[in-house]
Amino acid sequence: MHSHAHAHHHHAPARDGKGAIFAFAFGINLAFVLIETAFGAIGHSMALFADAGHNFGDTMGLGAAWIANALARRQPTGRFTYGLRGSSILAALLNAIVLLIAVGAIVAEAVQRLIYPAPVSGDIVIAVALLGIVLNGSTALVLSRAGRGDLNVSSALTHALGDAGVSFGVALSGALVLATGWAWLDPATSLAIAAIIVVATWSLLRRSVSMALHAVPHQIDPQEVRNHLTRLPGVTAVHDLHIWPMSTTETALTAHLVMPQGHPGDAALAAFAGELDRRFSIAHVTIQVETGAQECALEPDHVV
């Protein structure tokens, strides 16, 4: 007879104000996207359009982080037994698809502008880009106060700093257009920004598709997890090891441990789960203990 044990470490989110921080960052970034789009049309600047697309992608990322932060507080139901955490994966996948479509439109228009250059209002480009530096810098400052250790916050902070750098590049291109009159610099800058978006988005697309297919999260080495479980006291074999993402920030694991001396007790299983959380950030652990006398203990091993 098998012994089943579920060791689940539920980290209840603290009322730390992160939801308000994400809401603030999302709001000012969305407002800036609308401003860039409007003035990109007024100033005939593809660089502003491209930067708006870049900022839109990061705004969507902030929105996904905000949603994930809110949904993490939702209790599981009889049908959604893990709650709605997985919606953050769907949001990331949708974000990547929308961004790639937007990049296609930006590149097509930029190439058209390179072939048939149009006058660009360099002063408008500079003013809007400088505003972007201020707003993205403010976003980075607010996010830096949200606390370290949260992957959503760290990712959003990195993007905000990157956006400030891109805005500086756009401002520089506007200054060069004013100084030289070379209108082609503006669409050339938009193509450079499009390349940055593609690189970042391709990585996001790969990771979100992998998560949607329940692949082992990229930051976890499944062989290291297996080796760790095999070295646990009383364990002689490990099989049916599954590791998958429940959301963009949470990971689950199930495993069958062959322990010939029998069930080690609830305290030992809780200790096993705690160590998996500390070493690999796997907080949702389900362990099945077997003595090795059953045929299923000899089934082919696999990791998902």
MARDO-597585 format. One record per residue (C-alpha): residue in three letters; x, y, z; chain. Coordinates in steps of 0.1 Angstrom, whole numbers, plus 2048, in hexadecimal, padded with zeros to 3 digits. Layout:
<recs>
REC  res  east  north   up  chain
REC  ALA     X      Y    Z      A
...
</recs>
This chain:
<recs>
REC  res  east  north   up  chain
REC  MET   800    800  800      A
REC  HIS   80E    822  7F7      A
REC  SER   811    83F  80F      A
REC  HIS   808    861  801      A
REC  ALA   813    881  810      A
REC  HIS   80C    8A4  805      A
REC  ALA   824    8BE  812      A
REC  HIS   818    8E0  807      A
REC  HIS   827    900  812      A
REC  HIS   80E    91C  80C      A
REC  HIS   81D    93E  80E      A
REC  ALA   800    955  813      A
REC  PRO   807    977  802      A
REC  ALA   80D    992  81B      A
REC  ARG   7FA    9B3  818      A
REC  ASP   81A    9C4  80C      A
REC  GLY   80B    9DD  7F4      A
REC  LYS   81A    9CC  7D5      A
REC  GLY   7F8    9CE  7C4      A
REC  ALA   7F7    9F3  7C7      A
REC  ILE   81B    9F6  7BB      A
REC  PHE   813    9E1  79C      A
REC  ALA   7F3    9F6  796      A
REC  PHE   807    A16  797      A
REC  ALA   823    A09  780      A
REC  PHE   809    9FB  768      A
REC  GLY   7F5    A1B  767      A
REC  ILE   812    A33  760      A
REC  ASN   821    A1C  746      A
REC  LEU   800    A18  734      A
REC  ALA   7FC    A3E  734      A
REC  PHE   81F    A42  725      A
REC  VAL   817    A28  70A      A
REC  LEU   7F9    A3D  6FF      A
REC  ILE   80D    A5D  701      A
REC  GLU   829    A4E  6EB      A
REC  THR   810    A40  6D2      A
REC  ALA   7FE    A62  6CF      A
REC  PHE   81E    A77  6CB      A
REC  GLY   82E    A5D  6B5      A
REC  ALA   811    A64  69D      A
REC  ILE   814    A8A  6A1      A
REC  GLY   83A    A8A  69D      A
REC  HIS   83A    A6F  682      A
REC  SER   853    A5B  697      A
REC  MET   857    A36  692      A
REC  ALA   870    A36  6AF      A
REC  LEU   854    A41  6C7      A
REC  PHE   83C    A28  6B8      A
REC  ALA   856    A0C  6BD      A
REC  ASP   85E    A18  6E1      A
REC  ALA   838    A18  6E8      A
REC  GLY   837    9F4  6DC      A
REC  HIS   854    9EC  6F3      A
REC  ASN   844    9FD  711      A
REC  PHE   823    9ED  708      A
REC  GLY   833    9CA  70C      A
REC  ASP   841    9D3  72E      A
REC  THR   820    9E2  738      A
REC  MET   80F    9C1  730      A
REC  GLY   82A    9B0  744      A
REC  LEU   822    9C7  762      A
REC  GLY   7FD    9BF  75D      A
REC  ALA   804    99A  75E      A
REC  ALA   819    99E  77E      A
REC  TRP   7FD    9B3  78D      A
REC  ILE   7E3    998  783      A
REC  ALA   7FA    97C  791      A
REC  ASN   7FE    98F  7B1      A
REC  ALA   7D8    992  7B5      A
REC  LEU   7CF    96F  7AA      A
REC  ALA   7E9    960  7C2      A
REC  ARG   7D1    96B  7DE      A
REC  ARG   7B4    958  7CF      A
REC  GLN   7AB    938  7E1      A
REC  PRO   7A9    917  7CD      A
REC  THR   787    90A  7C4      A
REC  GLY   779    8E7  7BD      A
REC  ARG   77F    8EC  798      A
REC  PHE   79E    902  799      A
REC  THR   7B1    8EE  7B3      A
REC  TYR   7D1    903  7AF      A
REC  GLY   7BD    924  7AE      A
REC  LEU   7C3    93B  790      A
REC  ARG   7E9    93E  792      A
REC  GLY   7ED    92F  76F      A
REC  SER   7DD    94D  760      A
REC  SER   7FE    960  763      A
REC  ILE   80D    947  74B      A
REC  LEU   7F1    94D  732      A
REC  ALA   7F6    973  736      A
REC  ALA   81B    970  72E      A
REC  LEU   814    95B  70F      A
REC  LEU   7FA    974  703      A
REC  ASN   812    990  709      A
REC  ALA   82D    980  6F4      A
REC  ILE   815    979  6D7      A
REC  VAL   808    99D  6D7      A
REC  LEU   82B    9AB  6D8      A
REC  LEU   837    997  6BA      A
REC  ILE   819    9A3  6A6      A
REC  ALA   820    9C7  6B0      A
REC  VAL   845    9C3  6A6      A
REC  GLY   83B    9B7  684      A
REC  ALA   826    9D7  67E      A
REC  ILE   842    9ED  68B      A
REC  VAL   85D    9DD  675      A
REC  ALA   846    9E0  656      A
REC  GLU   840    A05  65C      A
REC  ALA   864    A0C  664      A
REC  VAL   870    9FC  644      A
REC  GLN   857    A11  631      A
REC  ARG   864    A30  642      A
REC  LEU   888    A27  639      A
REC  ILE   87F    A24  615      A
REC  TYR   869    A43  615      A
REC  PRO   877    A5A  631      A
REC  ALA   85E    A71  641      A
REC  PRO   865    A91  656      A
REC  VAL   869    A8A  67B      A
REC  SER   863    AA2  697      A
REC  GLY   883    A9D  6AB      A
REC  ASP   878    AB5  6C7      A
REC  ILE   859    AA0  6CE      A
REC  VAL   86D    A80  6CD      A
REC  ILE   886    A8E  6E7      A
REC  ALA   86A    A9C  6FE      A
REC  VAL   856    A7B  6FF      A
REC  ALA   875    A66  703      A
REC  LEU   881    A7B  720      A
REC  LEU   85F    A77  730      A
REC  GLY   863    A51  72B      A
REC  ILE   884    A52  73E      A
REC  VAL   873    A65  75B      A
REC  LEU   855    A4D  75C      A
REC  ASN   869    A2D  759      A
REC  GLY   882    A3A  773      A
REC  SER   865    A41  78A      A
REC  THR   857    A1E  784      A
REC  ALA   878    A0E  78C      A
REC  LEU   87B    A22  7AC      A
REC  VAL   858    A17  7B8      A
REC  LEU   85F    9F3  7AE      A
REC  SER   880    9F3  7C1      A
REC  ARG   86D    9FA  7E1      A
REC  ALA   856    9DC  7DC      A
REC  GLY   870    9C5  7EB      A
REC  ARG   889    9AD  7DD      A
REC  GLY   884    988  7D7      A
REC  ASP   864    98B  7C3      A
REC  LEU   86A    980  79F      A
REC  ASN   84D    994  792      A
REC  VAL   85B    9B4  7A2      A
REC  SER   87F    9AD  797      A
REC  SER   874    9A7  773      A
REC  ALA   85F    9C6  772      A
REC  LEU   87B    9DB  781      A
REC  THR   894    9CE  767      A
REC  HIS   87B    9D7  74B      A
REC  ALA   876    9FA  759      A
REC  LEU   89B    A01  75A      A
REC  GLY   89F    9F3  736      A
REC  ASP   882    A09  72A      A
REC  ALA   893    A27  738      A
REC  GLY   8B2    A1E  725      A
REC  VAL   89E    A19  704      A
REC  SER   88E    A3B  70A      A
REC  PHE   8B0    A4B  70D      A
REC  GLY   8B9    A3B  6EB      A
REC  VAL   899    A4A  6DB      A
REC  ALA   8A1    A6C  6EA      A
REC  LEU   8C4    A6A  6DB      A
REC  SER   8B6    A60  6B9      A
REC  GLY   89F    A7F  6BA      A
REC  ALA   8BC    A95  6C2      A
REC  LEU   8D0    A87  6A5      A
REC  VAL   8B3    A8C  68E      A
REC  LEU   8B1    AB1  699      A
REC  ALA   8D6    AB5  695      A
REC  THR   8DB    AA4  673      A
REC  GLY   8B9    AA4  663      A
REC  TRP   8BD    A7E  65C      A
REC  ALA   899    A72  65E      A
REC  TRP   8A4    A4E  658      A
REC  LEU   8B3    A4D  67B      A
REC  ASP   890    A4B  68A      A
REC  PRO   884    A2B  678      A
REC  ALA   8A7    A1D  67D      A
REC  THR   8A3    A22  6A2      A
REC  SER   881    A11  6A1      A
REC  LEU   890    9F3  690      A
REC  ALA   8AA    9F1  6AB      A
REC  ILE   88F    9F2  6C6      A
REC  ALA   87B    9D7  6B3      A
REC  ALA   899    9C1  6B4      A
REC  ILE   89B    9C6  6DA      A
REC  ILE   876    9BD  6DD      A
REC  VAL   87A    99D  6C8      A
REC  VAL   898    991  6DD      A
REC  ALA   885    997  6FE      A
REC  THR   864    98A  6F0      A
REC  TRP   872    96A  6E1      A
REC  SER   880    961  704      A
REC  LEU   85E    969  713      A
REC  LEU   84C    954  6F9      A
REC  ARG   862    936  6FE      A
REC  ARG   85F    937  724      A
REC  SER   839    93D  724      A
REC  VAL   833    921  70B      A
REC  SER   849    90A  720      A
REC  MET   836    913  73F      A
REC  ALA   814    90E  72D      A
REC  LEU   820    8EB  724      A
REC  HIS   82B    8E4  748      A
REC  ALA   850    8E2  741      A
REC  VAL   868    8E2  75E      A
REC  PRO   86F    908  766      A
REC  HIS   88F    913  756      A
REC  GLN   89F    91D  777      A
REC  ILE   89B    8F9  785      A
REC  ASP   8B2    8DC  77C      A
REC  PRO   89D    8BD  77E      A
REC  GLN   8BC    8A7  783      A
REC  GLU   8C6    8BB  7A1      A
REC  VAL   8A4    8B7  7B0      A
REC  ARG   8A5    891  7A9      A
REC  ASN   8C8    88E  7B9      A
REC  HIS   8BB    8A2  7D7      A
REC  LEU   89D    88B  7DC      A
REC  THR   8B3    86C  7D7      A
REC  ARG   8CA    877  7F3      A
REC  LEU   8AE    87B  80C      A
REC  PRO   8B0    865  82B      A
REC  GLY   8A0    843  824      A
REC  VAL   89A    848  7FF      A
REC  THR   8A8    82E  7E7      A
REC  ALA   898    839  7C7      A
REC  VAL   883    855  7B8      A
REC  HIS   86A    851  79B      A
REC  ASP   84C    863  78C      A
REC  LEU   85D    885  793      A
REC  HIS   848    8A1  784      A
REC  ILE   852    8C6  787      A
REC  TRP   83C    8E1  777      A
REC  PRO   833    906  77A      A
REC  MET   812    90E  78A      A
REC  SER   817    933  780      A
REC  THR   833    949  775      A
REC  THR   83F    94A  79A      A
REC  GLU   835    929  7AA      A
REC  THR   841    905  7A4      A
REC  ALA   832    8E4  7AD      A
REC  LEU   841    8C1  7B1      A
REC  THR   834    89E  7B5      A
REC  ALA   84B    880  7BA      A
REC  HIS   84B    85B  7C5      A
REC  LEU   866    853  7DF      A
REC  VAL   86F    82F  7E4      A
REC  MET   876    82B  80A      A
REC  PRO   879    806  813      A
REC  GLN   876    80E  838      A
REC  GLY   854    81E  833      A
REC  HIS   844    83F  839      A
REC  PRO   85D    857  84B      A
REC  GLY   841    86B  85C      A
REC  ASP   830    88C  855      A
REC  ALA   84C    8A0  865      A
REC  ALA   866    891  84D      A
REC  LEU   850    898  82F      A
REC  ALA   84B    8BB  83A      A
REC  ALA   871    8BF  83D      A
REC  PHE   876    8B0  81A      A
REC  ALA   85D    8CA  80C      A
REC  GLY   86D    8E7  81F      A
REC  GLU   88F    8DE  811      A
REC  LEU   881    8DD  7ED      A
REC  ASP   872    900  7F3      A
REC  ARG   893    90E  800      A
REC  ARG   8AA    8FF  7E7      A
REC  PHE   895    8FF  7C7      A
REC  SER   878    917  7CF      A
REC  ILE   85F    8FA  7CA      A
REC  ALA   844    902  7E3      A
REC  HIS   828    8EA  7D9      A
REC  VAL   835    8C7  7E0      A
REC  THR   822    8A5  7DF      A
REC  ILE   836    886  7E9      A
REC  GLN   82A    862  7E6      A
REC  VAL   83E    849  7FB      A
REC  GLU   842    825  7F0      A
REC  THR   855    808  7FF      A
REC  GLY   861    7FA  7DE      A
REC  ALA   84C    7DA  7E1      A
REC  GLN   833    7E6  7C7      A
REC  GLU   836    7E2  7A2      A
REC  CYS   830    807  79B      A
REC  ALA   851    80E  7AC      A
REC  LEU   862    7FE  78F      A
REC  GLU   850    812  774      A
REC  PRO   866    826  75C      A
REC  ASP   871    847  76C      A
REC  HIS   86A    868  75C      A
REC  VAL   86A    88D  763      A
REC  VAL   850    8A6  756      A
</recs>
